[in-house]
Amino acid sequence: MENYFVLVVDDEREIRDAIEIYLKNEGVTVLKAKDGIEALEILNEHPVHLIILDIMMPRLDGISATYKIREKKNIPIIILSAKSEDTDKILGLQVGADDYVTKPFNPMELVARVKSQLRRYVTFGTFEGLKKVIDLNGLTIDQSAKEVTVHGEPVKLTPIEYKIVELLMTNAGRVFSIHEIYERVWKEPCYNAENTVAVHIRKIREKIEIDAKNPRYLKVVWGIGYKMEK
């Protein structure tokens, strides 16, 4: 489930952190909020492909948050509800939630439901997160064919180089730290990987940029990381 962003909304930190652990093991990037208001703020600032939303929360509860989200977005929403909240659970489904999981829940069941909703969203919904072909002012990636071109000319990338380009292009404009890039691409903890990532970035620039020393696409944000310019 790489390149997916899941927003976990629950007023209990332990639950947010536990869900994050299981979803990160699946390659998901997890965003967290402690109530509905914070969730809406995150939705305005970040791409989100699925929301896991608790019903009982302070300030703005899950039912009200679902209603507000559905005014603008069609992304999948999975409700978390206690056994005593059957009425709220039904109401949540009525106002636009796609599924529910009852607390206490089996983490693997929740992961399976997340996968199911994302798969359905990609196949049948108005999915906006993972496009098959992305073009950034002449730099194009075809995710189906696993091909990258610059103004129509094919670029030969190694598998690692392709994964880095895909990560940055599918999240164009977002800055990724070296640690994030390494862990997302190499699928292992980042220990002294600065050189490794930097070498791959340099090789990618040599292949996609007209002037690698003055890159048009792959930009460094000093002290933070790298991004693909929109």
N, CA, C and O of each residue as an XYZ file, in Angstrom:
920
protein
N       0.841     -1.207      0.000
C       0.000      0.000      0.000
C       0.876      1.258      0.000
O       0.590      2.230      0.699
N       1.936      1.218     -0.790
C       2.827      2.363     -0.845
C       2.126      3.579     -1.454
O       1.197      3.449     -2.251
N       2.588      4.741     -1.064
C       2.103      6.017     -1.589
C       0.693      6.378     -1.130
O       0.092      7.317     -1.651
N       0.162      5.634     -0.154
C      -1.136      5.975      0.427
C      -0.933      6.765      1.716
O       0.007      6.518      2.472
N      -1.827      7.712      1.949
C      -1.825      8.493      3.179
C      -3.135      8.220      3.909
O      -4.217      8.465      3.375
N      -3.029      7.714      5.131
C      -4.206      7.396      5.941
C      -4.211      8.313      7.162
O      -3.212      8.434      7.871
N      -5.343      8.950      7.389
C      -5.513      9.839      8.538
C      -6.231      9.087      9.655
O      -7.355      8.620      9.471
N      -5.583      8.970     10.804
C      -6.164      8.286     11.966
C      -6.618      9.344     12.965
O      -5.816     10.150     13.438
N      -7.906      9.335     13.279
C      -8.484     10.364     14.149
C      -9.082      9.705     15.390
O     -10.089      9.002     15.300
N      -8.473      9.929     16.527
C      -8.953      9.346     17.786
C      -8.391     10.179     18.927
O      -7.241     10.615     18.875
N      -9.207     10.402     19.965
C      -8.727     11.215     21.081
C      -7.819     10.442     22.030
O      -7.261     11.027     22.958
N      -7.659      9.131     21.814
C      -6.752      8.330     22.635
C      -5.444      8.125     21.881
O      -5.405      7.485     20.830
N      -4.383      8.681     22.439
C      -3.080      8.618     21.775
C      -2.616      7.179     21.567
O      -2.020      6.856     20.539
N      -2.889      6.321     22.543
C      -2.435      4.937     22.446
C      -3.049      4.241     21.229
O      -2.388      3.446     20.561
N      -4.310      4.544     20.951
C      -4.973      3.926     19.802
C      -4.374      4.468     18.503
O      -4.107      3.707     17.574
N      -4.164      5.780     18.444
C      -3.558      6.371     17.241
C      -2.197      5.741     16.959
O      -1.898      5.367     15.825
N      -1.383      5.629     17.994
C      -0.033      5.106     17.821
C      -0.045      3.631     17.437
O       0.766      3.197     16.619
N      -0.968      2.850     18.029
C      -1.045      1.420     17.722
C      -1.440      1.191     16.264
O      -0.860      0.349     15.577
N      -2.443      1.959     15.798
C      -2.869      1.827     14.398
C      -1.741      2.222     13.466
O      -1.532      1.594     12.428
N      -1.007      3.274     13.843
C       0.110      3.734     13.008
C       1.149      2.631     12.822
O       1.661      2.444     11.718
N       1.459      1.913     13.872
C       2.469      0.852     13.793
C       2.079     -0.189     12.746
O       2.898     -0.574     11.912
N       0.830     -0.641     12.794
C       0.383     -1.683     11.864
C       0.310     -1.174     10.427
O       0.673     -1.895      9.498
N      -0.153      0.055     10.239
C      -0.264      0.581      8.877
C       1.108      0.899      8.285
O       1.322      0.713      7.087
N       2.033      1.374      9.107
C       3.381      1.657      8.606
C       4.061      0.376      8.146
O       4.871      0.406      7.219
N       3.744     -0.745      8.777
C       4.292     -2.030      8.345
C       3.819     -2.409      6.945
O       4.437     -3.230      6.268
N       2.713     -1.795      6.524
C       2.168     -2.044      5.181
C       2.642     -0.989      4.180
O       2.209     -0.994      3.027
N       3.524     -0.085      4.608
C       4.039      0.942      3.716
C       3.215      2.205      3.655
O       3.473      3.081      2.830
N       2.208      2.309      4.539
C       1.318      3.469      4.537
C       1.954      4.627      5.307
O       2.620      4.413      6.320
N       1.747      5.838      4.828
C       2.117      7.026      5.596
C       0.916      7.424      6.445
O      -0.177      7.631      5.919
N       1.116      7.532      7.753
C       0.020      7.790      8.685
C       0.066      9.232      9.187
O       1.096      9.709      9.663
N      -1.062      9.907      9.070
C      -1.249     11.228      9.670
C      -2.193     11.041     10.852
O      -3.076     10.184     10.804
N      -2.022     11.832     11.916
C      -2.824     11.617     13.122
C      -3.462     12.901     13.617
O      -2.869     13.978     13.551
N      -4.686     12.764     14.118
C      -5.409     13.894     14.704
C      -6.144     13.409     15.937
O      -6.544     12.248     16.024
N      -6.317     14.325     16.903
C      -6.955     13.924     18.167
C      -8.445     14.250     18.222
O      -9.134     13.849     19.159
N      -8.947     14.978     17.219
C     -10.384     15.267     17.171
C     -10.771     15.690     15.753
O      -9.917     15.812     14.875
N     -12.077     15.911     15.544
C     -12.574     16.228     14.215
C     -12.060     17.541     13.660
O     -11.817     17.649     12.458
N     -11.892     18.530     14.501
C     -11.414     19.832     14.026
C      -9.988     19.723     13.496
O      -9.665     20.251     12.432
N      -9.146     19.035     14.250
C      -7.765     18.846     13.805
C      -7.728     18.018     12.520
O      -6.883     18.244     11.653
N      -8.643     17.062     12.403
C      -8.709     16.238     11.190
C      -9.037     17.083      9.967
O      -8.424     16.909      8.913
N      -9.990     17.988     10.093
C     -10.375     18.848      8.976
C      -9.220     19.759      8.572
O      -9.024     20.032      7.388
N      -8.464     20.225      9.549
C      -7.301     21.068      9.247
C      -6.257     20.285      8.451
O      -5.685     20.804      7.493
N      -6.012     19.041      8.847
C      -5.041     18.204      8.136
C      -5.516     17.921      6.718
O      -4.714     17.927      5.784
N      -6.811     17.675      6.549
C      -7.363     17.397      5.221
C      -7.169     18.571      4.263
O      -7.045     18.376      3.054
N      -7.143     19.779      4.800
C      -6.940     20.962      3.968
C      -5.482     21.170      3.583
O      -5.177     21.939      2.672
N      -4.583     20.480      4.283
C      -3.158     20.726      4.082
C      -2.413     19.553      3.458
O      -1.328     19.739      2.908
N      -2.980     18.339      3.533
C      -2.264     17.151      3.078
C      -3.155     16.268      2.212
O      -4.376     16.266      2.368
N      -2.534     15.509      1.289
C      -3.313     14.504      0.558
C      -3.668     13.355      1.497
O      -2.803     12.877      2.231
N      -4.904     12.907      1.490
C      -5.349     11.795      2.337
C      -6.202     10.869      1.468
O      -7.080     11.327      0.736
N      -5.934      9.564      1.556
C      -6.655      8.602      0.726
C      -7.662      7.768      1.514
O      -8.502      7.092      0.920
N      -7.585      7.809      2.837
C      -8.552      7.088      3.676
C      -8.486      7.657      5.083
O      -7.426      8.081      5.543
N      -9.643      7.665      5.773
C      -9.704      8.172      7.144
C     -10.240      7.085      8.072
O     -11.256      6.453      7.781
N      -9.550      6.878      9.185
C     -10.054      6.030     10.268
C     -10.500      6.986     11.366
O      -9.692      7.741     11.907
N     -11.794      6.950     11.693
C     -12.389      8.033     12.478
C     -13.166      7.504     13.673
O     -14.130      6.756     13.512
N     -12.748      7.893     14.869
C     -13.472      7.514     16.087
C     -14.763      8.324     16.190
O     -14.823      9.455     15.707
N     -15.791      7.760     16.812
C     -17.061      8.471     16.947
C     -17.024      9.447     18.115
O     -17.331     10.627     17.951
N     -16.652      8.962     19.288
C     -16.710      9.789     20.485
C     -15.411     10.565     20.668
O     -14.393     10.003     21.071
N     -15.457     11.873     20.366
C     -14.284     12.732     20.507
C     -14.718     14.116     20.973
O     -15.854     14.523     20.728
N     -13.825     14.845     21.643
C     -14.163     16.211     22.062
C     -14.164     17.171     20.883
O     -13.689     16.841     19.796
N     -14.706     18.368     21.113
C     -14.756     19.469     20.139
C     -15.620     19.139     18.925
O     -16.664     19.760     18.728
N     -15.201     18.173     18.109
C     -16.005     17.776     16.943
C     -15.985     16.262     16.846
O     -14.945     15.662     16.575
N     -17.162     15.635     17.072
C     -17.218     14.172     17.103
C     -17.144     13.582     15.697
O     -17.167     14.304     14.701
N     -17.054     12.248     15.641
C     -16.885     11.561     14.373
C     -18.058     11.705     13.422
O     -17.861     11.786     12.210
N     -19.269     11.738     13.943
C     -20.459     11.886     13.091
C     -20.450     13.250     12.414
O     -20.636     13.348     11.201
N     -20.236     14.291     13.191
C     -20.210     15.649     12.639
C     -19.045     15.820     11.666
O     -19.181     16.482     10.637
N     -17.894     15.219     11.997
C     -16.731     15.312     11.111
C     -17.003     14.610      9.789
O     -16.630     15.112      8.728
N     -17.654     13.449      9.849
C     -17.992     12.719      8.620
C     -18.898     13.561      7.733
O     -18.701     13.644      6.521
N     -19.885     14.177      8.349
C     -20.817     15.024      7.587
C     -20.076     16.156      6.881
O     -20.331     16.438      5.710
N     -19.157     16.804      7.600
C     -18.407     17.922      7.010
C     -17.458     17.445      5.916
O     -17.315     18.106      4.887
N     -16.807     16.298      6.131
C     -15.890     15.757      5.128
C     -16.640     15.436      3.840
O     -16.145     15.700      2.745
N     -17.838     14.865      3.977
C     -18.618     14.466      2.806
C     -19.136     15.663      2.002
O     -19.584     15.497      0.868
N     -19.079     16.842      2.571
C     -19.479     18.028      1.812
C     -18.502     18.321      0.679
O     -18.870     18.942     -0.318
N     -17.252     17.870      0.832
C     -16.225     18.208     -0.155
C     -15.467     17.009     -0.708
O     -14.961     17.074     -1.828
N     -15.376     15.919      0.044
C     -14.494     14.816     -0.360
C     -15.216     13.472     -0.363
O     -16.158     13.241      0.395
N     -14.735     12.594     -1.248
C     -15.346     11.282     -1.398
C     -14.408     10.159     -0.953
O     -14.603      9.004     -1.330
N     -13.394     10.491     -0.156
C     -12.434      9.477      0.263
C     -13.073      8.511      1.264
O     -13.991      8.896      1.988
N     -12.599      7.259      1.313
C     -13.186      6.269      2.232
C     -13.031      6.674      3.695
O     -12.006      7.222      4.101
N     -14.068      6.394      4.472
C     -14.051      6.659      5.912
C     -14.438      5.384      6.644
O     -15.500      4.814      6.395
N     -13.569      4.939      7.551
C     -13.869      3.793      8.411
C     -14.093      4.319      9.819
O     -13.221      4.979     10.384
N     -15.249      4.032     10.383
C     -15.596      4.506     11.723
C     -15.151      3.500     12.783
O     -15.306      2.290     12.617
N     -14.597      4.025     13.874
C     -14.303      3.213     15.051
C     -15.403      3.473     16.074
O     -15.676      4.623     16.420
N     -16.027      2.415     16.552
C     -17.133      2.609     17.508
C     -17.085      1.559     18.602
O     -16.688      0.417     18.369
N     -17.497      1.958     19.805
C     -17.635      1.008     20.905
C     -18.927      0.220     20.718
O     -19.824      0.654     19.995
N     -19.019     -0.933     21.367
C     -20.202     -1.778     21.199
C     -21.479     -1.063     21.606
O     -22.552     -1.361     21.081
N     -21.374     -0.114     22.548
C     -22.558      0.578     23.058
C     -23.007      1.707     22.143
O     -23.984      2.393     22.443
N     -22.304      1.910     21.025
C     -22.595      3.051     20.155
C     -23.264      2.633     18.842
O     -23.026      3.245     17.800
N     -24.100      1.592     18.893
C     -24.713      1.083     17.666
C     -25.510      2.150     16.928
O     -25.457      2.228     15.701
N     -26.246      2.971     17.669
C     -27.050      4.012     17.021
C     -26.161      5.006     16.285
O     -26.451      5.383     15.150
N     -25.066      5.436     16.939
C     -24.136      6.360     16.304
C     -23.452      5.713     15.111
O     -23.180      6.372     14.107
N     -23.176      4.416     15.226
C     -22.522      3.703     14.131
C     -23.417      3.710     12.891
O     -22.954      3.971     11.780
N     -24.677      3.425     13.091
C     -25.637      3.442     11.979
C     -25.769      4.841     11.405
O     -25.830      5.016     10.188
N     -25.814      5.841     12.284
C     -25.913      7.220     11.826
C     -24.679      7.599     11.010
O     -24.785      8.293      9.999
N     -23.512      7.139     11.454
C     -22.281      7.411     10.728
C     -22.333      6.862      9.312
O     -21.919      7.532      8.366
N     -22.839      5.646      9.164
C     -22.975      5.052      7.832
C     -23.982      5.832      6.994
O     -23.815      5.982      5.784
N     -25.016      6.320      7.642
C     -26.049      7.075      6.920
C     -25.533      8.413      6.405
O     -25.944      8.863      5.335
N     -24.633      9.055      7.158
C     -24.146     10.363      6.717
C     -22.932     10.264      5.798
O     -22.430     11.278      5.314
N     -22.451      9.011      5.554
C     -21.412      8.892      4.536
C     -20.210      8.024      4.839
O     -19.325      7.910      3.991
N     -20.133      7.397      6.023
C     -19.017      6.496      6.298
C     -19.149      5.247      5.427
O     -20.252      4.868      5.035
N     -18.008      4.608      5.126
C     -18.008      3.447      4.235
C     -17.973      2.124      4.982
O     -18.409      1.103      4.450
N     -17.460      2.127      6.203
C     -17.319      0.884      6.948
C     -17.142      1.224      8.419
O     -16.950      2.386      8.777
N     -17.207      0.218      9.259
C     -16.985      0.452     10.691
C     -16.258     -0.732     11.304
O     -16.363     -1.862     10.826
N     -15.524     -0.455     12.364
C     -14.845     -1.486     13.148
C     -15.179     -1.221     14.605
O     -15.087     -0.088     15.077
N     -15.566     -2.268     15.312
C     -15.988     -2.126     16.701
C     -14.806     -2.296     17.650
O     -14.013     -3.228     17.519
N     -14.706     -1.371     18.613
C     -13.679     -1.469     19.657
C     -14.118     -2.462     20.723
O     -15.311     -2.561     21.009
N     -13.180     -3.202     21.321
C     -11.770     -3.335     20.929
C     -11.668     -4.130     19.626
O     -12.445     -5.059     19.405
N     -10.731     -3.775     18.777
C     -10.667     -4.398     17.460
C      -9.365     -5.171     17.274
O      -8.369     -4.919     17.952
N      -9.400     -6.114     16.342
C      -8.216     -6.857     15.940
C      -7.458     -5.997     14.926
O      -8.001     -5.688     13.865
N      -6.218     -5.605     15.226
C      -5.481     -4.719     14.308
C      -5.381     -5.261     12.884
O      -5.438     -4.497     11.921
N      -5.231     -6.585     12.752
C      -5.115     -7.169     11.418
C      -6.438     -7.072     10.652
O      -6.450     -6.944      9.428
N      -7.544     -7.136     11.389
C      -8.846     -6.952     10.729
C      -8.965     -5.519     10.223
O      -9.450     -5.282      9.117
N      -8.522     -4.568     11.035
C      -8.581     -3.167     10.611
C      -7.721     -2.955      9.366
O      -8.145     -2.280      8.428
N      -6.517     -3.525      9.352
C      -5.648     -3.400      8.184
C      -6.315     -3.995      6.954
O      -6.249     -3.418      5.869
N      -6.962     -5.151      7.119
C      -7.655     -5.791      5.995
C      -8.777     -4.911      5.462
O      -8.975     -4.827      4.250
N      -9.515     -4.253      6.356
C     -10.599     -3.366      5.930
C     -10.041     -2.123      5.231
O     -10.629     -1.630      4.269
N      -8.908     -1.623      5.718
C      -8.256     -0.483      5.057
C      -7.872     -0.867      3.630
O      -8.133     -0.120      2.687
N      -7.255     -2.026      3.480
C      -6.854     -2.495      2.147
C      -8.062     -2.629      1.227
O      -8.020     -2.232      0.062
N      -9.133     -3.190      1.766
C     -10.341     -3.392      0.967
C     -10.927     -2.071      0.491
O     -11.299     -1.936     -0.674
N     -11.010     -1.100      1.388
C     -11.578      0.199      1.029
C     -10.692      0.939      0.022
O     -11.200      1.559     -0.912
N      -9.385      0.875      0.208
C      -8.481      1.527     -0.739
C      -8.557      0.871     -2.113
O      -8.548      1.556     -3.135
N      -8.632     -0.447     -2.133
C      -8.738     -1.173     -3.402
C     -10.024     -0.795     -4.130
O     -10.028     -0.583     -5.342
N     -11.108     -0.715     -3.373
C     -12.394     -0.347     -3.975
C     -12.369      1.101     -4.468
O     -12.929      1.428     -5.515
N     -11.723      1.936     -3.710
C     -11.633      3.362     -4.067
C     -10.841      3.556     -5.359
O     -11.218      4.343     -6.227
N      -9.731      2.815     -5.464
C      -8.903      2.921     -6.661
C      -9.640      2.375     -7.879
O      -9.591      2.965     -8.958
N     -10.326      1.240     -7.699
C     -10.959      0.564     -8.831
C     -12.251      1.225     -9.274
O     -12.491      1.379    -10.472
N     -13.090      1.619     -8.318
C     -14.419      2.102     -8.667
C     -14.677      3.559     -8.313
O     -15.627      4.158     -8.817
N     -13.840      4.141     -7.447
C     -14.127      5.486     -6.971
C     -13.443      6.566     -7.784
O     -12.847      6.314     -8.832
N     -13.551      7.771     -7.266
C     -12.919      8.927     -7.926
C     -11.566      9.152     -7.291
O     -11.312     10.188     -6.678
N     -10.703      8.167     -7.446
C      -9.403      8.192     -6.782
C      -8.494      9.211     -7.424
O      -8.320      9.217     -8.642
N      -7.908     10.082     -6.603
C      -7.064     11.139     -7.117
C      -5.606     11.001     -6.710
O      -4.745     11.733     -7.198
N      -5.331     10.056     -5.813
C      -3.988     10.005     -5.257
C      -2.958      9.336     -6.134
O      -1.870      9.879     -6.331
N      -3.280      8.147     -6.677
C      -2.321      7.411     -7.481
C      -2.740      7.448     -8.940
O      -3.611      6.680     -9.348
N      -2.156      8.302     -9.712
C      -2.461      8.390    -11.125
C      -1.512      7.469    -11.887
O      -0.348      7.311    -11.516
N      -2.024      6.868    -12.951
C      -1.192      5.974    -13.739
C      -0.098      6.743    -14.471
O       1.032      6.265    -14.573
N      -0.422      7.927    -14.980
C       0.556      8.745    -15.684
C       0.574     10.134    -15.055
O      -0.465     10.782    -14.927
N       1.751     10.578    -14.668
C       1.909     11.904    -14.063
C       2.918     12.683    -14.897
O       3.993     12.176    -15.217
N       2.570     13.904    -15.242
C       3.469     14.752    -16.019
C       3.751     16.033    -15.244
O       2.831     16.721    -14.802
N       5.037     16.343    -15.084
C       5.457     17.573    -14.420
C       6.305     18.382    -15.391
O       7.534     18.313    -15.377
N       5.628     19.144    -16.226
C       6.321     20.036    -17.159
C       7.361     19.313    -18.014
O       8.482     19.789    -18.192
N       6.963     18.153    -18.536
C       7.853     17.416    -19.437
C       8.480     16.182    -18.834
O       8.889     15.274    -19.558
N       8.561     16.136    -17.519
C       9.018     14.924    -16.840
C       7.787     14.063    -16.576
O       6.876     14.489    -15.867
N       7.753     12.860    -17.138
C       6.551     12.010    -17.079
C       6.887     10.645    -16.515
O       7.917     10.056    -16.843
N       6.004     10.152    -15.664
C       6.141      8.787    -15.157
C       4.866      8.024    -15.478
O       3.763      8.502    -15.212
N       5.022      6.840    -16.050
C       3.914      5.932    -16.331
C       4.022      4.801    -15.326
O       4.878      3.926    -15.457
N       3.142      4.816    -14.306
C       3.257      3.843    -13.226
C       2.866      2.438    -13.660
O       3.322      1.459    -13.069
N       2.034      2.328    -14.679
C       1.661      0.997    -15.174
C       2.836      0.344    -15.886
O       3.136     -0.829    -15.663
N       3.500      1.115    -16.746
C       4.621      0.585    -17.519
C       5.947      0.693    -16.774
O       6.959      0.153    -17.219
N       5.939      1.402    -15.622
C       7.169      1.634    -14.854
C       8.217      2.340    -15.719
O       9.387      1.959    -15.737
N       7.774      3.371    -16.432
C       8.658      4.101    -17.336
C       8.691      5.584    -16.985
O       7.688      6.162    -16.566
N       9.864      6.187    -17.165
C      10.039      7.620    -16.961
C      10.583      8.214    -18.258
O      11.504      7.664    -18.861
N      10.009      9.338    -18.682
C      10.488     10.014    -19.876
C      10.685     11.501    -19.571
O      10.045     12.055    -18.678
N      11.580     12.130    -20.328
C      11.784     13.576    -20.260
C      11.525     14.128    -21.658
O      12.294     13.883    -22.588
N      10.434     14.874    -21.793
C      10.014     15.413    -23.083
C       9.952     14.313    -24.141
O      10.384     14.493    -25.280
N       9.401     13.170    -23.731
C       9.189     12.065    -24.659
C      10.356     11.109    -24.796
O      10.205     10.032    -25.373
N      11.517     11.479    -24.278
C      12.695     10.622    -24.378
C      12.780      9.706    -23.157
O      12.776     10.193    -22.027
N      12.858      8.380    -23.365
C      12.910      7.454    -22.230
C      14.171      7.626    -21.394
O      15.251      7.897    -21.919
N      14.014      7.464    -20.089
C      15.130      7.562    -19.145
C      15.335      6.185    -18.519
O      14.395      5.590    -17.992
N      16.563      5.685    -18.579
C      16.861      4.382    -18.005
C      17.251      4.543    -16.541
O      18.318      5.063    -16.216
N      16.363      4.085    -15.670
C      16.600      4.178    -14.229
C      16.756      2.784    -13.641
O      16.156      1.827    -14.130
N      17.557      2.671    -12.600
C      17.621      1.420    -11.848
C      16.325      1.299    -11.035
O      15.616      2.290    -10.864
N      16.005      0.094    -10.530
C      14.790     -0.062     -9.728
C      14.724      0.899     -8.539
O      13.660      1.446     -8.246
N      15.846      1.109     -7.855
C      15.869      2.033     -6.707
C      15.644      3.457     -7.175
O      14.876      4.199     -6.563
N      16.311      3.848     -8.262
C      16.134      5.201     -8.793
C      14.686      5.432     -9.193
O      14.129      6.501     -8.944
N      14.074      4.423     -9.817
C      12.674      4.557    -10.218
C      11.781      4.766     -8.995
O      10.889      5.615     -9.016
N      12.016      3.999     -7.937
C      11.182      4.113     -6.737
C      11.303      5.497     -6.104
O      10.321      6.044     -5.603
N      12.505      6.056     -6.131
C      12.689      7.409     -5.586
C      11.928      8.418     -6.422
O      11.228      9.277     -5.885
N      12.065      8.316     -7.742
C      11.358      9.234     -8.642
C       9.844      9.085     -8.474
O       9.124     10.082     -8.434
N       9.363      7.853     -8.375
C       7.930      7.614     -8.211
C       7.414      8.213     -6.909
O       6.354      8.838     -6.886
N       8.161      8.022     -5.829
C       7.770      8.575     -4.534
C       7.650     10.096     -4.613
O       6.661     10.669     -4.156
N       8.652     10.742     -5.190
C       8.662     12.202     -5.238
C       7.641     12.754     -6.225
O       7.027     13.790     -5.969
N       7.455     12.065     -7.358
C       6.511     12.568     -8.363
C       5.059     12.393     -7.942
O       4.224     13.248     -8.237
N       4.748     11.304     -7.261
C       3.372     11.099     -6.812
C       3.023     11.995     -5.630
O       1.864     12.094     -5.228
N       4.045     12.645     -5.082
C       3.826     13.597     -3.991
C       4.505     14.921     -4.333
O       5.142     15.545     -3.484
N       4.359     15.339     -5.591
C       5.054     16.532     -6.077
C       4.784     17.739     -5.184
O       3.642     18.005     -4.809
N       5.843     18.460     -4.850
C       5.734     19.634     -3.993
C       5.985     19.348     -2.532
O       6.307     20.254     -1.763
N       5.840     18.082     -2.140
C       6.083     17.726     -0.738
C       7.564     17.434     -0.529
O       8.196     16.773     -1.353
N       8.113     17.931      0.582
C       9.517     17.711      0.902
C       9.653     16.425      1.727
O       8.976     16.247      2.739
N      10.541     15.537      1.273
C      10.832     14.305      2.001
C      12.233     14.391      2.581
O      13.177     14.765      1.884
N      12.369     14.050      3.842
C      13.697     14.002      4.443
C      14.450     12.792      3.899
O      13.850     11.876      3.338
N      15.766     12.799      4.071
C      16.574     11.663      3.643
C      16.119     10.391      4.346
O      16.068      9.324      3.734
N      15.791     10.503      5.623
C      15.329      9.330      6.372
C      14.029      8.793      5.796
O      13.869      7.581      5.650
N      13.094      9.689      5.467
C      11.823      9.250      4.883
C      12.043      8.546      3.554
O      11.473      7.484      3.304
N      12.868      9.138      2.707
C      13.133      8.531      1.396
C      13.726      7.141      1.570
O      13.296      6.187      0.921
N      14.707      7.032      2.440
C      15.375      5.738      2.619
C      14.393      4.681      3.138
O      14.332      3.574      2.603
N      13.639      5.017      4.161
C      12.742      4.027      4.760
C      11.597      3.651      3.828
O      11.147      2.505      3.838
N      11.115      4.606      3.015
C      10.034      4.319      2.089
C      10.505      3.498      0.890
O       9.757      2.668      0.373
N      11.739      3.726      0.448
C      12.252      3.054     -0.749
C      12.967      1.746     -0.419
O      12.734      0.725     -1.065
N      13.840      1.781      0.594
C      14.606      0.587      0.926
C      13.871     -0.352      1.888
O      14.270     -1.503      2.066
N      12.803      0.143      2.501
C      11.983     -0.671      3.405
C      12.772     -1.200      4.597
O      12.600     -2.349      5.001
N      13.629     -0.367      5.153
C      14.362     -0.747      6.346
C      14.723      0.519      7.114
O      14.721      1.611      6.544
N      15.035      0.382      8.412
C      15.379      1.569      9.204
C      16.570      2.306      8.614
O      17.470      1.703      8.029
N      16.557      3.616      8.779
C      17.596      4.475      8.211
C      18.706      4.693      9.227
O      18.501      5.357     10.243
N      19.884      4.135      8.955
C      21.051      4.354      9.802
C      22.211      4.814      8.923
O      22.712      4.051      8.097
N      22.633      6.064      9.104
C      23.750      6.606      8.336
C      23.576      6.407      6.824
O      24.491      5.976      6.123
N      22.367      6.738      6.350
C      22.051      6.509      4.940
C      22.157      7.769      4.091
O      21.800      7.759      2.913
N      22.649      8.858      4.688
C      22.699     10.130      3.967
C      23.473     10.008      2.656
O      23.033     10.504      1.618
N      24.621      9.348      2.710
C      25.444      9.191      1.519
C      24.728      8.362      0.461
O      24.764      8.690     -0.725
N      24.083      7.297      0.891
C      23.394      6.396     -0.039
C      22.321      7.134     -0.813
O      22.250      7.035     -2.038
N      21.487      7.873     -0.100
C      20.413      8.619     -0.758
C      20.990      9.708     -1.655
O      20.529      9.894     -2.781
N      21.990     10.425     -1.167
C      22.582     11.523     -1.940
C      23.165     11.028     -3.260
O      23.031     11.690     -4.289
N      23.814      9.862     -3.228
C      24.395      9.300     -4.451
C      23.304      8.983     -5.470
O      23.464      9.260     -6.658
N      22.202      8.406     -5.011
C      21.099      8.072     -5.920
C      20.439      9.337     -6.469
O      20.073      9.392     -7.643
N      20.290     10.337     -5.627
C      19.719     11.607     -6.090
C      20.599     12.209     -7.186
O      20.100     12.698     -8.199
N      21.910     12.166     -6.969
C      22.828     12.724     -7.965
C      22.716     11.991     -9.303
O      22.712     12.616    -10.363
N      22.626     10.673     -9.243
C      22.510      9.876    -10.475
C      21.188     10.149    -11.191
O      21.137     10.214    -12.419
N      20.124     10.305    -10.407
C      18.823     10.618    -11.005
C      18.877     11.963    -11.712
O      18.379     12.101    -12.829
N      19.472     12.941    -11.073
C      19.591     14.273    -11.680
C      20.374     14.221    -12.991
O      20.029     14.896    -13.961
N      21.421     13.419    -13.005
C      22.234     13.306    -14.227
C      21.406     12.737    -15.382
O      21.703     12.984    -16.551
N      20.372     11.978    -15.040
C      19.568     11.329    -16.073
C      18.342     12.139    -16.493
O      17.899     12.036    -17.636
N      17.789     12.945    -15.580
C      16.533     13.637    -15.905
C      16.689     15.136    -16.115
O      15.811     15.784    -16.685
N      17.810     15.685    -15.654
C      17.989     17.138    -15.732
C      18.866     17.526    -16.925
O      19.806     16.806    -17.262
N      18.567     18.644    -17.556
C      19.428     19.181    -18.607
C      20.740     19.645    -17.996
O      21.814     19.401    -18.546
N      20.645     20.320    -16.851
C      21.818     20.775    -16.101
C      21.684     20.269    -14.674
O      20.942     20.830    -13.868
N      22.409     19.205    -14.376
C      22.277     18.564    -13.058
C      22.668     19.489    -11.914
O      22.204     19.316    -10.786
N      23.531     20.482    -12.203
C      23.953     21.406    -11.151
C      22.907     22.489    -10.885
O      22.913     23.124     -9.830
N      22.022     22.691    -11.839
C      20.914     23.638    -11.676
C      19.610     22.931    -12.036
O      19.016     23.204    -13.078
N      19.173     22.025    -11.172
C      18.041     21.154    -11.501
C      16.723     21.892    -11.680
O      16.413     22.842    -10.961
N      15.963     21.430    -12.655
C      14.633     21.974    -12.902
C      13.576     21.202    -12.126
O      12.583     21.777    -11.681
N      13.787     19.909    -11.967
C      12.762     19.054    -11.365
C      13.068     18.658     -9.915
O      12.300     18.962     -9.002
N      14.198     17.978     -9.720
C      14.502     17.408     -8.407
C      15.284     18.429     -7.576
O      16.478     18.647     -7.780
N      14.569     19.042     -6.638
C      15.134     20.155     -5.866
C      15.557     19.715     -4.457
O      14.943     18.837     -3.850
N      16.612     20.343     -3.966
C      17.001     20.163     -2.572
C      16.410     21.306     -1.754
O      16.428     22.460     -2.180
N      15.892     20.978     -0.589
C      15.447     21.988      0.367
C      16.430     21.912      1.519
O      16.351     21.012      2.355
N      17.351     22.852      1.560
C      18.498     22.764      2.457
C      18.085     22.577      3.923
O      17.251     23.303      4.464
N      18.707     21.575      4.528
C      18.437     21.292      5.926
C      17.201     20.455      6.167
O      16.912     20.079      7.303
N      16.456     20.156      5.086
C      15.226     19.373      5.252
C      15.247     18.102      4.413
O      15.113     17.001      4.947
N      15.416     18.249      3.092
C      15.402     17.066      2.250
C      15.246     17.407      0.787
O      15.811     18.389      0.305
N      14.472     16.585      0.070
C      14.306     16.747     -1.368
C      12.820     16.768     -1.742
O      11.973     16.242     -1.020
N      12.531     17.382     -2.878
C      11.181     17.380     -3.403
C      11.226     17.424     -4.917
O      12.233     17.816     -5.506
N      10.118     17.018     -5.551
C       9.972     17.149     -6.981
C       9.127     18.387     -7.238
O       8.002     18.496     -6.749
N       9.671     19.305     -7.999
C       8.969     20.570     -8.257
C       7.725     20.328     -9.080
O       7.749     19.570    -10.050
N       6.626     20.977     -8.692
C       5.373     20.842     -9.451
C       5.484     21.552    -10.794
O       4.531     21.549    -11.574
